[in-house]
């Protein structure tokens, strides 16, 4: 999933631009963000980019893909009780996901 976010950041970034990765945590969650310095995402498309087979077409016709990567990423994050979102930053697109820390301290329990 992180590989998909990084791959998208590279594909949709302007050449010779930085890809930034941020992380933070608190007592219950950790958050990872990937930012590129591309053209950003049209506000009309922000709510659609996690939809199956959706691809932003107007600016990136040459970028190959199926339109499933972000859908799969969303599925993985939500399967772990997390959330994923996208937003525009002042320099490009910003994708973040947040996952809760596990409440279980044991991988298994022994019963007698």
Buried (B, 14 or more C-beta within 10 A) or exposed (E): BEEBBBEBBEBBBEEEBEBBEEEEEEEEBBBBBBBBBBBBBEEEBBEEBBEEEBBBEEEBEEEEBEBBBBBBBBBBBEEEEBBBBBBBEEBBBBBBBBBEEEEEEEEEEEEE
